[in-house]
């Protein structure tokens, strides 16, 4: 025995266990939303500029969420919470607008109709993300 105290498992890491699956899903959405937005903006931007810019914004949010969820530390945790909250608000706002203001959303985005085109995963993902972040939040700092 060395006398060293056993180290407690790091509770502020978000990239272990189910967090790996969450990060993988975010990565898939980051890649697919970026590809979709890029294609839409390059080929038919004039048909639905608002919708396509929102697709690009959603892609950026997914990229930030993916990277911040994969990194340990307090700053990355805070960025993750902010990104996932922005995602949730975006899904709810764009989802509602696409239902009630279909004139400005003639073409679907990732978040249109609450993510219907993606099996409603965009609506479920931030909820799961926030639950995971809550369960894996950093321990309070000791002064």
C-alpha positions, 0 to 999 in steps of 0.5 A, a space after each residue: 500500500 502506498 498510502 495515497 488516497 483513492 481518487 474519486 471518479 471524475 464526475 465532470 466528464 461527459 464523454 464516458 458511458 452513455 455520454 459517448 452515444 450522446 456525443 456520437 448522435 450530436 456528431 451525426 447531426 452536426 455532419 448531416 445538418 452542415 451538409 444539408 445547409 451547405 447544399 441548400 444554401 449553395 443550390 437553392 438559397 433564393 427559394 427559402 433564405 430564412 429556412 436555409 440560414 436557420 439550417 446553417 445555424 442549427 448545424 453550427 449549434 450541433 458542432 458546438 454541442 458535439 465539441 463541448 460535450 466531448 471536452 472535459 472541464 467547467 468551461 466546456 460544461 458551460 458551453 455545452 449547457 448553452 449550446 443544448 439550451 439554444 438547440 432546445 429553444 431553436 427546435 421549439 421556436 422554429 418548430 412552432 413557426 414552421 407550423 404557424 407561419 408556413 409561408 416563411 418556411 416553404 422548405 424544411 429545416 432540421 428543426 422544422 415541425 419539431 424535427 419531424 423529418 428526422 424522426 423528432 430526434 431534434 426535439 428529444 436530443 436536447 432534453 436528453 442532453 440537458 438530463 445528461 449534463 445535469 447528471 454529469 455536472 462538475 462538483 462545486 469548487 472547494 474554497 
